[in-house]
Amino acid sequence: MATKSLKKPSLEAVTTFAEGGNVRAIRGGHAPAGDVRLTINIKQELHRKLKIKAIEENTTVGRMVEAWIQTWK
């Protein structure tokens, strides 16, 4: 059975990924077209508060994050 290599990807591969090229092959294509998947680590209590806030505002955590980022200059 072949094992995956743990070596670091080349700068070219990282740049291609960051620019949106060959993304489907790297992450399996689970995000809708035009979107990318974002994974972060936050404290469990903050995550709970975030989910509750999203429910209270009848939105999603993703939409809340997008709205927050849109406020940046």
ROLUMDREN-765340 format. One line per 3 residues: their letters; for each residue x, y, z of C-alpha. Coordinates in nm, 2 decimals, always signed. Layout:
N
A> X:Y:Z ~ ... $
This chain:
73
MAT> +0.00:+0.00:+0.00 ~ +0.14:+0.34:-0.10 ~ +0.17:+0.61:+0.17 $
KSL> +0.13:+0.98:+0.12 ~ +0.45:+1.19:+0.13 ~ +0.48:+1.43:+0.42 $
KKP> +0.73:+1.66:+0.24 ~ +0.64:+2.03:+0.21 ~ +0.47:+2.13:-0.12 $
SLE> +0.67:+2.34:-0.36 ~ +0.63:+2.71:-0.38 ~ +0.47:+2.67:-0.72 $
AVT> +0.21:+2.42:-0.58 ~ +0.12:+2.66:-0.29 ~ +0.10:+2.96:-0.52 $
TFA> -0.13:+2.77:-0.76 ~ -0.35:+2.66:-0.48 ~ -0.37:+3.01:-0.33 $
EGG> -0.46:+3.15:-0.66 ~ -0.75:+2.90:-0.70 ~ -0.59:+2.67:-0.94 $
NVR> -0.63:+2.29:-0.90 ~ -0.82:+2.35:-0.58 ~ -1.07:+2.06:-0.65 $
AIR> -0.78:+1.81:-0.66 ~ -0.64:+1.94:-0.33 ~ -0.95:+1.97:-0.11 $
GGH> -1.20:+1.75:-0.28 ~ -1.43:+2.02:-0.40 ~ -1.68:+2.03:-0.11 $
APA> -1.73:+2.41:-0.11 ~ -1.97:+2.56:-0.36 ~ -1.83:+2.70:-0.69 $
GDV> -1.65:+3.03:-0.62 ~ -1.61:+2.96:-0.25 ~ -1.33:+2.82:-0.05 $
RLT> -1.34:+2.62:+0.28 ~ -1.19:+2.79:+0.58 ~ -1.09:+2.59:+0.89 $
INI> -1.00:+2.77:+1.22 ~ -0.94:+2.67:+1.58 ~ -1.13:+2.87:+1.84 $
KQE> -1.22:+2.80:+2.20 ~ -1.53:+2.58:+2.25 ~ -1.72:+2.85:+2.44 $
LHR> -1.65:+3.11:+2.17 ~ -1.78:+2.87:+1.90 ~ -2.09:+2.81:+2.10 $
KLK> -2.15:+3.19:+2.13 ~ -2.09:+3.23:+1.76 ~ -2.34:+2.97:+1.67 $
IKA> -2.60:+3.11:+1.90 ~ -2.55:+3.46:+1.76 ~ -2.59:+3.33:+1.40 $
IEE> -2.92:+3.16:+1.50 ~ -3.04:+3.48:+1.67 ~ -2.97:+3.68:+1.36 $
NTT> -3.11:+3.41:+1.13 ~ -2.79:+3.37:+0.94 ~ -2.49:+3.14:+0.92 $
VGR> -2.15:+3.16:+1.08 ~ -2.00:+3.18:+0.73 ~ -2.21:+3.48:+0.64 $
MVE> -2.12:+3.65:+0.97 ~ -1.75:+3.60:+0.90 ~ -1.78:+3.73:+0.54 $
AWI> -1.97:+4.04:+0.67 ~ -1.70:+4.10:+0.93 ~ -1.42:+4.07:+0.67 $
QTW> -1.61:+4.31:+0.43 ~ -1.57:+4.58:+0.70 ~ -1.19:+4.57:+0.67 $
K> -1.03:+4.86:+0.48 $
